[in-house]
Amino acid sequence: MRVPFQLCAAALLIAMSPRGSADDVIISPDVVYGHKLGLAMTCDAFTPQEDANGAAVLFMVSGGWYSGWSPPEQSQHMFRPLTDKGFTVFAVRHGSSPRFTITEAVADVRRSVRFIRANAERFKIDPDRIGVFGMSAGGHLSLMLGTASDDGIAESKDPIEHISDRVNAVVAYVAPTDLRVMAKDAPDRLAAYGGFPALEIDQQAAEVDSPLLHVSPDDPPTLLLAGVKDELVPIFHSRNIQAAFQKANVTSDLIEFENAGHGFGGEDARKATEAMVDWFVTHLSK
């Protein structure tokens, strides 16, 4: 179930990717942003050589809360719509299901934001202009960064944790927002969720990682992109959190694609990518 998601993600971003030379972007592979169980947690950085705008956008490498590695040279084209606009892009990997839980994945991506912000000078970015986006589980992680982050953990012995993990703009594609309805004891749980080890949680445990329950007026500008015919993550996930954003007076928008399911193709993909890029241009401008 992971492979179709990853192919969809690539197709979605390629839809607006102009052809260009790979030499116009500097790739910094396997940047270590932390360690877990003696292993490195890594991300890849894609930095425009010309006309960099100083803003960063993190992409959550996640489908079904599975996070895999691929050579960054093979994924560079996915981020061209952003790097062509001057954004430095970080492809962030997290501790992957089934070994690690959703809660642990959330903690990992929070650390990635802290690390990147702490090293803003190194990456030549503005620590106050950091966006995040992702698709499906990656969209969920993006929303968790938008709704449930903090200003740093002052009592931590780790200096990286003293840094805020807040982001300044979010774009979430086909994102789960209420994990309670996906939990193993949910009365109307979809049968498909049984194929995701990360969702072997009960409703009580699901609350802490449900973005819908963390919405507050200080959340960053958030764009939601969803397919009306999505049978894996039904449209109500996006509609419900959009209603919560509106109630909290959070700058937000929901774009619904009438004929799309869990992923977009063709003209829908082009429009979604264009909307994502425009959102970051608007809300991460200097």
Secondary structure, 3 states (H helix, E strand, C coil): CHHHHHHHHHHHHHCCCCCCCHHHEEEEEEEEEEEECCEEEEEEEEEECCCCCCCEEEEEECECCECCCCCHHHHHHHHHHHHCCCCEEEEEECCCCCCCCHHHHHHHHHHHHHHHHHCHHHHCCCCCCEEEEEECHHHHHHHHHHHCCCCCCCCCCCHHHHCCCCCCEEEEECCCCCHHHHCCCCCCCCHHHHHCHHHCCCHHHHHCCCHHHHCCCCCCCEEEEEECCCCCCCCHHHHHHHHHHHHCCCCEEEEEECCCCCCCCHHHHHHHHHHHHHHHHHHCCC
